[in-house]
């Protein structure tokens, strides 16, 4: 531990333990130099850190005094106790988006690819393609064909940061006179995208989905086929066939986590059954027919 850190920790613990209380004078820099047998620069460095962290402050004609009152000391202890007692839960299988399986992820290959990109001056100094890198779109076309039975070309695919950004792109191209039908279970953020564009939005009950589409004269249907029913079950095969058989209806299929199934088979995507479906899947990919 460095000398300035020793001084910092000494005064910090004295304040938190109550030895030094709010308003008490702290040793001057000169006094601390003699007491700790260190240089003036070392003390100044420690005192500056104490000031920045809110433990002491400089008072005119007095010097340094304790600026942390009793309430803040108690809060400090509560935060420390909370941090030590509340640890992140451990799971046997972690399917969260922010989690990566280190055992199955080839970090060495990833590092090599990053190094190749950084060394490619032409690539580093140019802008990417608006729809996403062509090579990545090629790989995704192959992936959606093998896993979701979707036939598409790279030119039909747009890669975005998330499905909301892709929805904004789509809404910018859509006729504002269209009536949008949203399942009542669709994510609130998706609803706000359509509402922000001023579309007429109708809400569709999953239990009477087809009837609501017809009765409310819907032109475009946005539906999450993976979490469709009220108990978060995927859309049935029967209903999928009925939906794609509707005439003059454009379907926006949100297939988020469509492949993440446990006790059942992966359902056929709507996009593989009809050419009037626009597919939102793989978290941030849009496929047009």
Residue frames relative to the residue before (quaternion, step in Angstrom):
aa qw qx qy qz dx dy dz
X 1.0000 0.0000 0.0000 0.0000 0.00 0.00 0.00
X 0.4579 -0.6974 0.4815 0.2687 3.57 -0.91 0.91
X 0.6611 -0.5481 0.3455 0.3783 3.56 -1.22 0.61
X 0.6657 0.4975 -0.3247 0.4516 3.60 0.89 -0.84
X 0.6214 0.5409 -0.3370 0.4558 3.60 1.13 -0.63
X 0.6071 0.5449 -0.3461 0.4633 3.59 1.12 -0.69
X 0.6607 0.4944 -0.2982 0.4798 3.59 0.94 -0.91
X 0.6367 0.5374 -0.3170 0.4531 3.58 0.93 -0.93
X 0.7068 0.4676 -0.2670 0.4588 3.58 0.80 -1.03
X 0.6048 0.5697 -0.3515 0.4314 3.59 1.09 -0.70
X 0.7204 0.4183 -0.2487 0.4942 3.58 0.80 -1.00
X 0.6037 0.5636 -0.3542 0.4386 3.57 1.04 -0.72
X 0.6966 0.4617 -0.2776 0.4738 3.59 0.83 -0.95
X 0.6146 0.5465 -0.3478 0.4502 3.61 1.07 -0.68
X 0.6700 0.4846 -0.2930 0.4800 3.58 1.04 -0.79
X 0.7017 0.4763 -0.2764 0.4521 3.59 0.87 -0.95
X 0.6874 0.4700 -0.2804 0.4774 3.59 1.13 -0.62
X 0.5490 -0.6478 0.3775 0.3694 3.60 1.29 -0.18
X 0.4232 0.6903 -0.4805 0.3370 3.58 1.22 0.08
X 0.7398 0.1936 -0.1271 0.6317 3.54 1.06 -0.81
X 0.1612 -0.8170 0.5514 0.0491 3.58 -0.70 1.14
X 0.7353 -0.4266 0.3089 0.4264 3.51 -1.36 0.31
X 0.8058 0.2448 -0.2109 0.4963 3.59 -0.79 1.08
X 0.5164 0.6384 -0.4245 0.3814 3.61 1.22 -0.27
X 0.4618 -0.6718 0.5064 0.2808 3.53 -1.11 0.75
X 0.2761 -0.7390 0.5959 0.1500 3.55 -1.09 0.87
X 0.6575 -0.5078 0.3716 0.4145 3.59 -1.13 0.59
X 0.4749 -0.6421 0.5130 0.3147 3.55 -1.03 0.75
X 0.6748 -0.4809 0.3540 0.4336 3.56 -1.24 0.25
X 0.6492 0.5175 -0.3152 0.4598 3.58 0.99 -0.86
X 0.6605 0.5041 -0.3059 0.4648 3.61 0.97 -0.87
X 0.6605 0.5085 -0.3037 0.4614 3.56 1.00 -0.83
X 0.5980 0.5617 -0.3581 0.4457 3.59 1.07 -0.72
X 0.6860 0.4735 -0.2797 0.4765 3.59 0.93 -0.94
X 0.6760 0.5160 -0.2937 0.4365 3.59 0.92 -0.95
X 0.7781 0.3494 -0.1707 0.4933 3.57 0.88 -0.97
X 0.3186 -0.7752 0.4854 0.2488 3.56 1.32 -0.21
X 0.4852 0.6203 -0.4518 0.4191 3.55 0.86 1.09
X 0.6297 -0.5329 0.3978 0.4015 3.57 -1.31 0.08
X 0.6480 -0.5187 0.3974 0.3913 3.53 -1.31 0.38
X 0.6232 0.5585 -0.3303 0.4366 3.58 1.05 -0.82
X 0.6441 0.5309 -0.3172 0.4501 3.58 1.00 -0.85
X 0.6656 0.4930 -0.2985 0.4742 3.59 0.96 -0.88
X 0.6435 0.5282 -0.3220 0.4507 3.56 0.95 -0.87
X 0.6381 0.5293 -0.3188 0.4594 3.56 1.03 -0.81
X 0.6684 0.4945 -0.2917 0.4729 3.59 0.98 -0.89
X 0.6710 0.5015 -0.2955 0.4593 3.59 0.94 -0.90
X 0.6251 0.5390 -0.3370 0.4529 3.58 1.02 -0.77
X 0.6529 0.4994 -0.3076 0.4793 3.57 1.03 -0.79
X 0.6342 0.5237 -0.3270 0.4654 3.60 1.02 -0.74
X 0.6358 0.5169 -0.3181 0.4768 3.57 1.08 -0.76
X 0.6722 0.5101 -0.2921 0.4501 3.57 0.88 -0.97
X 0.7176 0.4295 -0.2431 0.4914 3.60 1.05 -0.75
X 0.5654 -0.6692 0.3501 0.3315 3.58 1.28 0.19
X 0.4715 0.6876 -0.4459 0.3257 3.61 1.18 0.27
X 0.8025 0.0684 -0.0226 0.5923 3.60 0.99 -0.78
X 0.1155 -0.7647 0.6259 0.1007 3.56 -1.32 0.21
X 0.4710 -0.6650 0.5061 0.2824 3.54 -1.25 0.48
X 0.1034 -0.8012 0.5893 0.0135 3.56 -0.78 1.09
X 0.5125 -0.6813 0.4334 0.2921 3.55 -0.80 1.04
X 0.8499 0.1100 -0.1510 0.4927 3.57 -1.02 1.01
X 0.6750 0.4392 -0.3003 0.5112 3.59 1.24 0.12
X 0.4350 -0.6640 0.4882 0.3627 3.56 0.87 -0.98
X 0.7421 -0.3616 0.2889 0.4849 3.55 -1.10 -0.67
X 0.0237 -0.7897 0.6129 -0.0124 3.57 -0.95 0.95
X 0.5861 -0.5668 0.4444 0.3711 3.57 -1.26 0.44
X 0.1575 -0.8202 0.5470 0.0569 3.58 -0.72 1.08
X 0.5946 0.5577 -0.3694 0.4461 3.59 1.26 -0.10
X 0.2536 -0.7942 0.5355 0.1348 3.56 -0.52 1.21
X 0.7467 -0.4236 0.2765 0.4319 3.56 -1.34 0.18
X 0.6403 0.5466 -0.3249 0.4309 3.58 0.97 -0.87
X 0.6941 0.4633 -0.2772 0.4762 3.56 0.95 -0.88
X 0.5939 0.5470 -0.3649 0.4636 3.58 1.11 -0.56
X 0.6568 0.5015 -0.3054 0.4731 3.60 0.96 -0.89
X 0.6416 0.5205 -0.3172 0.4656 3.56 1.00 -0.86
X 0.6187 0.5496 -0.3294 0.4546 3.55 1.03 -0.82
X 0.6722 0.4893 -0.2929 0.4722 3.59 0.93 -0.91
X 0.6340 0.5363 -0.3299 0.4490 3.58 1.00 -0.81
X 0.6535 0.5112 -0.3107 0.4637 3.57 0.97 -0.88
X 0.6565 0.5053 -0.3110 0.4658 3.57 0.97 -0.85
X 0.6524 0.5074 -0.3118 0.4687 3.59 0.98 -0.85
X 0.6482 0.5212 -0.3166 0.4560 3.56 0.99 -0.87
X 0.6654 0.5202 -0.3048 0.4402 3.57 0.92 -0.93
X 0.6986 0.4759 -0.2738 0.4588 3.57 1.01 -0.79
X 0.7302 0.4322 -0.2378 0.4726 3.60 1.10 -0.68
X 0.7269 0.3781 -0.2337 0.5235 3.61 1.14 -0.53
X 0.0386 0.8014 -0.5905 0.0868 3.53 -0.20 1.31
X 0.5923 -0.5810 0.4188 0.3691 3.53 -1.15 0.60
X 0.4957 -0.6663 0.4748 0.2913 3.54 -0.98 0.91
X 0.2970 -0.7315 0.5848 0.1864 3.51 -1.18 0.65
X 0.1434 -0.7988 0.5825 0.0448 3.55 -0.97 0.92
X 0.5409 -0.6036 0.4740 0.3443 3.54 -1.17 0.61
X 0.7828 0.0725 -0.0185 0.6178 3.56 1.07 -0.84
X 0.0997 -0.8154 0.5702 0.0084 3.55 -0.53 1.18
X 0.0814 -0.8338 0.5461 -0.0019 3.57 -0.36 1.29
X 0.3608 0.7429 -0.4986 0.2634 3.59 1.18 0.28
X 0.6265 -0.5772 0.3772 0.3634 3.54 -1.16 0.71
X 0.7176 0.4732 -0.2643 0.4375 3.58 0.94 -0.86
X 0.6134 0.5700 -0.3400 0.4282 3.59 1.28 -0.04
X 0.0806 -0.7732 0.6283 0.0307 3.55 -1.04 0.87
X 0.3814 -0.7157 0.5378 0.2303 3.55 -0.89 0.94
X 0.3247 -0.7760 0.5112 0.1760 3.57 -0.29 1.27
X 0.6257 0.5645 -0.3413 0.4163 3.58 1.06 -0.74
X 0.7726 0.3401 -0.1790 0.5054 3.59 1.03 -0.75
X 0.6327 0.5234 -0.3268 0.4680 3.60 1.28 -0.10
X 0.3372 -0.7646 0.5202 0.1762 3.56 -0.67 1.15
X 0.1797 -0.8260 0.5281 0.0811 3.58 0.14 1.29
X 0.6163 0.5586 -0.3573 0.4248 3.60 1.05 -0.69
X 0.6486 0.4978 -0.3120 0.4839 3.58 1.04 -0.81
X 0.6373 0.5340 -0.3224 0.4525 3.58 0.99 -0.88
X 0.6484 0.5137 -0.3172 0.4638 3.59 0.95 -0.85
X 0.6517 0.5205 -0.3195 0.4498 3.57 0.99 -0.82
X 0.6432 0.5170 -0.3184 0.4665 3.58 1.02 -0.82
X 0.6430 0.5143 -0.3232 0.4665 3.59 0.97 -0.87
X 0.6469 0.5182 -0.3161 0.4616 3.59 0.97 -0.85
X 0.6438 0.5246 -0.3228 0.4540 3.59 0.99 -0.84
X 0.6562 0.5078 -0.3085 0.4652 3.58 0.99 -0.84
X 0.6718 0.5021 -0.2995 0.4549 3.58 0.90 -0.92
X 0.6883 0.4702 -0.2793 0.4767 3.58 1.12 -0.63
X 0.6104 0.5350 -0.3499 0.4677 3.58 1.27 -0.27
X 0.2686 -0.8155 0.4930 0.1407 3.58 -0.01 1.31
X 0.6391 0.5338 -0.3308 0.4441 3.58 1.00 -0.78
X 0.6750 0.4868 -0.2852 0.4755 3.57 0.95 -0.91
X 0.6766 0.5100 -0.2893 0.4455 3.58 0.96 -0.89
X 0.7435 0.4068 -0.2195 0.4832 3.60 1.09 -0.66
X 0.6565 0.4852 -0.3181 0.4821 3.60 1.25 0.20
X 0.5112 -0.6289 0.4905 0.3204 3.54 -1.29 0.37
X 0.4923 -0.6569 0.4845 0.3023 3.56 -1.13 0.66
X 0.6204 -0.5367 0.4116 0.3971 3.56 -1.28 0.26
X 0.6004 -0.6108 0.3860 0.3426 3.57 -1.04 0.82
X 0.7215 0.4306 -0.2505 0.4809 3.60 1.02 -0.75
X 0.6344 -0.4677 0.3507 0.5057 3.59 1.25 -0.21
X 0.6511 -0.5339 0.3572 0.4043 3.57 -1.15 0.53
X 0.5431 -0.6682 0.4047 0.3079 3.56 -0.86 1.04
X 0.6483 0.5320 -0.3224 0.4391 3.59 0.94 -0.84
X 0.6502 0.5035 -0.3105 0.4767 3.56 1.04 -0.78
X 0.6485 0.5079 -0.3219 0.4667 3.58 1.00 -0.80
X 0.6073 0.5430 -0.3491 0.4631 3.58 1.08 -0.67
X 0.6721 0.4970 -0.2906 0.4657 3.56 0.92 -0.93
X 0.6651 0.4977 -0.3013 0.4682 3.58 1.02 -0.80
X 0.5928 0.5554 -0.3636 0.4559 3.60 1.08 -0.63
X 0.6591 0.4955 -0.2968 0.4816 3.54 0.98 -0.87
X 0.6566 0.5305 -0.3056 0.4406 3.56 1.00 -0.87
X 0.6997 0.4591 -0.2900 0.4642 3.62 0.80 -0.95
X 0.6097 0.5360 -0.3612 0.4588 3.58 1.13 -0.52
X 0.7073 0.4678 -0.2630 0.4602 3.57 0.89 -0.94
X 0.7878 0.3531 -0.1677 0.4760 3.59 0.99 -0.82
X 0.8080 0.2211 -0.1204 0.5327 3.62 1.08 -0.60
X 0.4360 -0.7367 0.4224 0.2979 3.57 1.37 0.22
X 0.4309 0.6882 -0.4614 0.3576 3.59 1.10 0.76
X 0.2125 -0.7751 0.5861 0.1022 3.56 -0.75 1.08
X 0.2586 0.7573 -0.5671 0.1950 3.58 -0.65 1.09
X 0.3839 -0.6911 0.5628 0.2413 3.54 -1.32 0.34
X 0.6623 -0.5137 0.3544 0.4147 3.62 -1.17 0.44
X 0.6202 0.5652 -0.3370 0.4270 3.59 1.11 -0.67
X 0.6768 0.4838 -0.2844 0.4765 3.60 1.23 -0.44
X 0.6671 0.5216 -0.2798 0.4524 3.59 1.27 -0.12
X 0.0929 -0.7592 0.6425 0.0461 3.54 -1.13 0.80
X 0.1984 -0.7771 0.5893 0.0977 3.58 -0.87 0.97
X 0.0148 -0.8108 0.5845 -0.0264 3.58 -0.81 1.01
X 0.6603 -0.5175 0.3668 0.4020 3.56 -1.30 0.16
X 0.7789 -0.0990 0.0696 0.6153 3.61 1.16 -0.61
X 0.6789 -0.5186 0.3193 0.4101 3.57 -1.23 0.28
X 0.5806 0.5746 -0.3930 0.4221 3.63 1.11 -0.48
X 0.6589 0.5036 -0.3167 0.4604 3.58 0.93 -0.86
X 0.6430 0.5087 -0.3190 0.4755 3.58 1.07 -0.71
X 0.6261 0.5308 -0.3344 0.4630 3.58 1.06 -0.71
X 0.6239 0.5343 -0.3351 0.4614 3.59 1.04 -0.77
X 0.6331 0.5194 -0.3276 0.4713 3.59 1.02 -0.82
X 0.6760 0.4990 -0.2916 0.4572 3.55 0.89 -0.95
X 0.6692 0.5140 -0.3076 0.4398 3.59 0.87 -0.94
X 0.6156 0.5609 -0.3437 0.4340 3.58 1.10 -0.62
X 0.7124 0.4235 -0.2488 0.5012 3.60 1.21 -0.47
X 0.6152 0.5939 -0.3308 0.3991 3.58 1.24 -0.30
X 0.5445 -0.6107 0.4732 0.3264 3.56 -1.09 0.81
X 0.4367 -0.7414 0.4516 0.2361 3.59 -0.69 1.13
X 0.5936 0.5745 -0.3677 0.4270 3.59 1.25 -0.19
X 0.5051 0.6696 -0.4141 0.3537 3.58 1.25 -0.23
X 0.3286 -0.7123 0.5862 0.2025 3.55 -1.16 0.70
X 0.2405 -0.7939 0.5498 0.0984 3.57 -0.71 1.15
X 0.1633 -0.7756 0.6034 0.0878 3.56 -0.90 0.95
X 0.0598 -0.8087 0.5851 -0.0084 3.57 -0.71 1.10
X 0.4687 -0.6306 0.5340 0.3123 3.54 -0.99 0.79
X 0.5470 -0.6337 0.4331 0.3342 3.59 -0.98 0.79
X 0.6866 0.4750 -0.2795 0.4742 3.61 1.24 -0.36
X 0.4140 0.7066 -0.4739 0.3237 3.59 1.28 0.07
X 0.6240 -0.5727 0.3946 0.3563 3.55 -1.11 0.80
X 0.5679 -0.6348 0.4155 0.3191 3.59 -0.98 0.91
X 0.6299 0.5466 -0.3412 0.4336 3.60 1.03 -0.71
X 0.6272 0.5205 -0.3355 0.4723 3.59 1.08 -0.69
X 0.6226 0.5445 -0.3352 0.4511 3.58 1.01 -0.81
X 0.6739 0.5194 -0.2988 0.4321 3.57 0.92 -0.94
X 0.5854 0.5707 -0.3784 0.4341 3.60 1.10 -0.61
X 0.6967 0.4610 -0.2778 0.4743 3.61 0.83 -0.97
X 0.6562 0.5138 -0.3140 0.4548 3.58 0.97 -0.83
X 0.6484 0.5321 -0.3201 0.4404 3.58 1.01 -0.78
X 0.6679 0.4705 -0.2936 0.4963 3.59 1.21 -0.48
X 0.5206 -0.6841 0.3889 0.3312 3.58 1.27 -0.02
X 0.3632 0.7329 -0.5011 0.2825 3.58 1.18 0.43
X 0.4714 -0.6049 0.5512 0.3288 3.53 -1.30 0.45
X 0.1021 -0.8280 0.5514 0.0007 3.58 -0.48 1.22
X 0.0942 -0.7686 0.6320 0.0291 3.54 -0.96 0.99
X 0.3039 -0.7673 0.5392 0.1677 3.56 -0.96 0.86
X 0.2348 -0.8059 0.5404 0.0585 3.53 -0.86 1.09
X 0.3685 -0.7290 0.5409 0.2004 3.55 -0.83 1.06
X 0.4710 -0.6946 0.4601 0.2898 3.64 -0.70 1.00
X 0.6507 0.5237 -0.3201 0.4471 3.60 1.11 -0.60
X 0.7706 0.1904 -0.1159 0.5971 3.61 1.24 -0.41
X 0.0802 0.8823 -0.4619 0.0406 3.52 1.10 0.82
X 0.7097 0.4526 -0.2677 0.4688 3.59 0.69 -1.08
X 0.6457 0.5287 -0.3180 0.4499 3.58 0.96 -0.89
X 0.6603 0.5090 -0.3061 0.4596 3.60 0.96 -0.88
X 0.6200 0.5453 -0.3444 0.4469 3.60 1.01 -0.78
X 0.7083 0.4577 -0.2550 0.4731 3.55 0.92 -0.94
X 0.6860 0.4994 -0.2900 0.4427 3.59 0.89 -0.93
X 0.7536 0.3934 -0.2065 0.4844 3.60 1.04 -0.79
X 0.4201 -0.7532 0.4349 0.2590 3.57 1.33 0.31
X 0.1740 0.8179 -0.5203 0.1735 3.54 0.90 1.01
X 0.2955 -0.7575 0.5589 0.1628 3.59 -1.07 0.81
X 0.7903 0.1388 -0.0381 0.5956 3.57 1.05 -0.87
X 0.1441 -0.7909 0.5919 0.0575 3.57 -0.85 1.02
X 0.0923 -0.7650 0.6354 0.0494 3.57 -0.84 1.01
X 0.1106 0.8189 -0.5448 0.1426 3.56 -0.54 1.17
X 0.3194 -0.6993 0.6063 0.2035 3.54 -1.12 0.78
X 0.2431 -0.8192 0.5051 0.1211 3.57 -0.23 1.25
X 0.6121 0.5655 -0.3511 0.4268 3.59 1.21 -0.39
X 0.7731 0.1524 -0.0787 0.6106 3.59 0.94 -0.91
X 0.0976 0.8668 -0.4795 0.0959 3.54 0.55 1.19
X 0.7610 0.3825 -0.2124 0.4790 3.58 0.74 -1.02
X 0.6962 -0.4923 0.3339 0.4018 3.56 -1.31 0.26
X 0.7025 0.3949 -0.2697 0.5270 3.59 1.20 -0.42
X 0.5517 -0.6741 0.3414 0.3530 3.54 1.32 0.60
X 0.3788 0.6921 -0.5119 0.3398 3.58 1.07 0.75
X 0.5546 -0.6127 0.4410 0.3499 3.58 -1.17 0.51
X 0.6368 -0.5327 0.3945 0.3937 3.57 -1.25 0.42
X 0.4892 -0.6785 0.4670 0.2867 3.58 -0.93 0.91
X 0.6255 -0.5442 0.4044 0.3860 3.56 -1.24 0.48
X 0.6210 0.5570 -0.3362 0.4371 3.58 1.03 -0.80
X 0.6978 0.4619 -0.2718 0.4753 3.56 0.88 -0.97
X 0.5931 0.5649 -0.3621 0.4449 3.59 1.08 -0.66
X 0.6732 0.4926 -0.2907 0.4686 3.57 0.92 -0.93
X 0.6455 0.5140 -0.3200 0.4655 3.58 1.01 -0.80
X 0.6575 0.5279 -0.3102 0.4391 3.57 0.98 -0.85
X 0.7181 0.4366 -0.2663 0.4720 3.61 0.81 -0.95
X 0.6191 0.5534 -0.3488 0.4345 3.60 1.21 -0.33
X 0.5102 0.6442 -0.4236 0.3811 3.60 1.26 -0.25
X 0.3542 -0.7511 0.5236 0.1901 3.57 -0.94 0.91
X 0.8451 0.1785 -0.1506 0.4809 3.56 -1.24 0.67
X 0.5544 0.5577 -0.4148 0.4578 3.59 1.11 0.72
X 0.2225 -0.7441 0.6149 0.1366 3.57 -0.88 0.98
X 0.1793 -0.8032 0.5643 0.0646 3.57 -0.75 1.07
X 0.1592 -0.7409 0.6465 0.0881 3.56 -0.97 0.95
X 0.1390 -0.8289 0.5408 0.0341 3.56 -0.32 1.28
X 0.1524 -0.7599 0.6288 0.0621 3.55 -0.60 1.20
X 0.0343 -0.8354 0.5471 -0.0402 3.56 -0.24 1.31
X 0.1499 0.8230 -0.5315 0.1334 3.56 1.12 0.71
X 0.8418 0.0265 -0.0862 0.5322 3.59 -0.76 1.14
X 0.2491 0.8109 -0.4972 0.1819 3.57 1.14 0.59
X 0.6922 0.4614 -0.2740 0.4826 3.56 1.19 -0.52
X 0.6037 0.5892 -0.3493 0.4079 3.58 1.24 -0.32
X 0.2607 0.7526 -0.5525 0.2457 3.57 0.21 1.30
X 0.3225 -0.7714 0.5279 0.1491 3.56 -1.18 0.62
X 0.8417 0.1651 -0.0424 0.5124 3.56 0.48 -1.24
X 0.7286 0.3615 -0.2327 0.5332 3.61 1.23 0.13
X 0.5891 -0.5681 0.4391 0.3707 3.54 -1.30 0.18
X 0.5712 -0.5708 0.4567 0.3732 3.55 -1.23 0.49
X 0.4066 -0.7222 0.5105 0.2291 3.56 -0.84 0.99
X 0.5507 -0.5978 0.4692 0.3453 3.55 -1.18 0.61
X 0.4293 -0.6963 0.5040 0.2772 3.59 -0.90 0.86
X 0.5695 -0.5930 0.4462 0.3534 3.55 -1.16 0.62
X 0.6202 0.5783 -0.3339 0.4116 3.56 1.07 -0.78
X 0.6602 0.4962 -0.3079 0.4723 3.60 1.13 -0.56
X 0.6865 0.4919 -0.2648 0.4654 3.59 1.30 -0.31
X 0.8121 0.1300 -0.0289 0.5681 3.59 1.18 -0.44
X 0.4067 -0.7158 0.5127 0.2438 3.57 -1.19 0.55
X 0.6451 0.4708 -0.3607 0.4818 3.61 1.22 0.28
X 0.5134 0.5925 -0.4288 0.4489 3.54 1.09 0.92
X 0.1609 -0.7375 0.6478 0.1023 3.56 -1.04 0.87
X 0.2681 -0.8220 0.4972 0.0731 3.50 -0.62 1.25
X 0.0850 -0.7536 0.6509 0.0341 3.56 -0.90 1.02
X 0.2594 0.7848 -0.5211 0.2129 3.56 -0.34 1.20
X 0.7468 0.3879 -0.2967 0.4514 3.54 -1.36 -0.12
X 0.6364 -0.5592 0.2726 0.4562 3.54 1.23 0.76
X 0.8531 -0.0092 0.0612 0.5181 3.63 0.72 -0.94
X 0.5581 0.5883 -0.4014 0.4258 3.59 1.02 0.80
X 0.1533 -0.7715 0.6135 0.0701 3.54 -1.00 0.89
X 0.0784 -0.7886 0.6095 0.0218 3.58 -0.87 0.99
X 0.1933 -0.7881 0.5771 0.0921 3.57 -0.77 1.07
X 0.4978 -0.6542 0.4778 0.3098 3.56 -1.13 0.61
